[in-house]
Amino acid sequence: MSDSDSEFLNDVYLALIDASERLELREQADLVIQGFDSLGTRHAFDWPNTPADLSLDRLRSKKDLLTQLHSNLLPRLRDQLSSLSKALNRSELRKDTVKKFALILEIQPQVSLTLEQIIRTARDIIPGRVPKSLHRSDQHFKDFKCFRLHGLVDLIRDSFKTHFGNVCQTHRGNIEELISSTERYATLGEFYHDPLYSWTTHFYDDPLCQTIANTTLLLKESELDIICAYWPNAIEKMVYGVKFILRLADPRPIDDIDRQGPSIASVQLSKPFIPIFKLLKLFFVKLFRQVRNIHQASSFTEMSSDQFTLLQCSAAHIGRSMTHLYCHLSQADIHDRPNTSRNLIEEIEKIIPLFTSYEAVLMLYIVPFFPDTNGLSPQVYFGDWFVSWNTLFSVATYNAIQAAVHFFEQDGP
């Protein structure tokens, strides 16, 4: 046999190996796709609409099931979804695609089993609808208040139903793209250098995984710990909000690139709003520091679910209002004056009454947990502090509203 014949046979042999490997890859990919199709469609996420039996004796008998959910099943599902994400990540697939497909095929039925266990356990605890009216008077439910039960129902009925199928479809599409791209090239090595290939999956940051984490928090942690977990992100946005409005009120350009700087209208109009931003940030920073330092507090307070939810979401609510105010101020030279003025005043008027409710709930149910300050009981100290803060806030909001009215009445740019 000549050297040329040997080289030809060797090329044929290598080509057959490549074809065999691509066929195996295609077969595994089909199984992975079928697995995601099954995951996305086989589970029923609807919730019974009949009123649930929420007697305390019955709920207390389900405490072990609740513990199993927040300490075992939900963390397990999140870990399994995270493992899927890592296995589907571009850099992971590049290392050993066949092996990663085998891992995905192993994880898929585990996810399905865990998901089914979560749904079955949750329905055993809450076999029907939780009345909204109960949220106003469920203080005596203690660890089984409605905000915890609703968080569990919402996870399955809304988040799972909305996101789970979409996530499976996304993974399915990514696998199909992987295979179709692979089949256009001789080797996987060429495929991974394809500049058109850019997909990667970050499942762990998906809203579904975040919702699982939030639900675990709602079911497991004390009410004060839940507040401490929900406030920091909003407070961070408030801190940036203060920095942004201070920048907006400064007519000087930031650097040589930003030669123009903020508009005259934005500079003039934003200055009276600086005290509002600072006071809003101060309120939540001070309260958060106190709540965070509470030790050995009970897992529940005397708040109803409605009152708890009001405090839980308060920082995020005010943070969004600050964002809205900043957007209106930064675009003061773009939109017409009547709209800008009206939007600013409406946003301020939405904020003002909220703090009456916040302070009432805080004084009744949270402040008593605080330590004494300078020899004063927390009720006396924070009673005085709220009065001082409200006085400053009233002056700040009045001045800002007057500035918005004056801005509307001006004829200039």
Beta strands, then each sheet from edge to edge (+ up, - down):
end
